[in-house]
């Protein structure tokens, strides 16, 4: 799969969030989207996921056959998106069945995140970090080539962050793509950085680093 964004511009509530934003990713590549709070990182992920229409510009994917882009991606957002009365296993089984491609068991996904012991516990009983790991386990119950991750390490301890880094490395080794909005390093080897700057910050930055893209 290859993903291309060209000249994206987004306006929300009359305010221009960003404009002239372009990038391209190929198999096994990763992009870290950085910037201050409110700069538009989550907005960009919403556009890529098809949840928000840009004011202008295009997002295209190749190498996905007859599938649509929305059928080829996973989103893990700020909110974990879990049903509190359901067990961890039931939440993952629901996600797997909803996505329509049962390729892995909830038990195996939870084991991979170190949560096999929480299989039959309602997620309401889990800590914030455990709930986050259940949300990340959804990436494993149905394989999709593009992962859109919004602050994926939120509430994770150091050991769980290492597990996530391993998941992303394996996904990329299989040709998958990762786009992550983040304030911290994620252990993404050779990842490119796309930094979204506030409009009033552009003039204050005199130079562009060779390995960064500033907007």
N, C-alpha and C positions, 0 to 999 in steps of 0.2 A: 504494500500500500504506500502511496505517496500523497501527501497533503500539501496544498498550496493556498496561501492567503495573499490576496493582491489588493493593495490600496484600500484597506478597510478603514472606515470612519464610523463612529458611533456617537449619537447624541441622545441624551436622556434628560427628560424634564427641561428641555431647552438648553441644556449645557453640553458642549462638545467634550466628550470624554477622551477620545484620541482620534487621529486621522493619519492617512498615508502610511498605514501599517501593513507591511508585507513580510512574508517569510515562506520557506519551503522546507519540508522534512521528508526524508526517504526512509526506507526500511532500516530499523535498528537505531534511529537517531532520537535524540532527546532535546527538548527546549525548556529552559527555566525562564519563566516570566516573573520579573521582579519589578519593584517600585514601591512607593510609599502607600499607606492605606488610602483607599479611594482613588488611586491612580487609574484603575480600570482593568486590573488583572482578572478579577472574577467576571467582569463584563466581557472580556475577550473569550474566556472559556465558554460563557453562555452563547456567544455568537458561534463559536466553533461547534457547539453541541446542537445548534439549531433552535435554541430556546429564545434567542433575541435576534431580531433582524437588524443588520447594519444599515446605516444611512446610505452608504455607498460601499462599493468593493465586492469582492467575491471570495468564496471559500469552495475549493474543488478538491475532489479525491479521485485518484486513478488506481487501477489495480484491484478494484473491488467487485468487478463483474457487474451483475445486475442489481447488487445490493445498493441501498442508499447509505449516505454517510452516517446517519443516525443509527443504522443497523450494524455499524462497524466500530462503535465506540462505547466506552464505559466512562461515566462521570462519578467522581467522588468529591462532593462539595463540602462546604463548611458544616452543614448539617448532615448527620449520619444517615438520615432517611430510614430509620428502623422503626418497626412496630413494637412498642414496649411490652405489650402483653404476650407477644409471641416469643418463643425460645430462639436462641441463636440459630439452631438448626432450621426452624420453621421460617425465619427471616431469609435465610440463604436459599432454602428450597423454593420459596415464593419468587425470589429474584431470578433464580435459574429458570423456573417454569415461565415466568413473564417474558424473559428474553428469548425463550423458544428454542434453546439449544442446550439440552442437558448433557454437558460434557464432563462434569466432575461432581463428586458428592460433597454435600455440606460438611460432612465429617472430615474429609481429606483437606478441604479448604481451611477449616478451623484448626486442624492439626498443624498445617503449614504456618499459621499465625500464632501457634502456641496456646490455642484456646480449646483443645479437645475436651478438657474437663468441663467447659461451659456449654457443651452441646445442647443440653436439655434445660438450661436455665433461661427463664424469661430475661430479655435484655434489660428490663427495668431494674433488675438486681445487679447489673454489671457496673463497673466503674467507667468513668469517661474514657480512659485509655482502652479498656476492654471493648467498649462499644465501638470505638474507632477501629479496632482490629476486626470486629465483625463486619463493619462497613467495607474495609479493605478486602476482606475475604470474598466479597462479591466479585472482585476482579478475577478470581480463580474458578468460580462455579460455571462461568461461561466465557470462553476465550473470544476476545475481540481485539483487533489489531491496534486500536488507538485508545490510550488511557489519558483522560483529562482529569488532573488531580489539583484540587484547590486546598492549599496548606495541608498536605497529606500527613505531615508529622504532628499535627495538633494533638495534644494530650498523650503522645507516645513517649515512653521512656527510651533510654539509649538502646537497650536490647531490641525493642520493637522497631526502632528506626533502622537498625541493622538488618532486621528481617525484611522490612520494606525495601531497603536498598537492594537486597538479594533478589526479591521479587522483580523489581524493575530491571535489574541486570539480566535475569533469565528471559524476561519478556522481550527485551531488546535483542538478545542473542537469537531469539526465534523470529526476528524481523519486525517486532512490534515497535510502535512509536509511543513516546511519553511526552506530554506537555504538562508542566507543573507550575502553578502559581505558588510562589514561596517567598518567605523572608529569610530562609536559612539554607545552608548547603544540604543536599539530599543524597550525596554519594553517587551522583550520576556522572560516571566517567565520560569525559569528552563532550559533555552537554554544552550546547550553545546557550547564551543568555540574551533574552529580549527584555530590555528595561524600558518600562513605560514611565515617562516623566510627566509631571504636571505642566500645563501650558506655561505657567509663570516661572518654571524651573529651567526651561530650555535655554533662555538667554543667559542664565547664570552659569551654565556649564560650557567652558571654553573649548574643550577638546573631547574627542571620542576615542576611547580605547580601541585598539586594533581588534580585540576579540569580543567586543560588545556591539550591540545594535541599540541605538538610542532613538526614541521617538518623542 
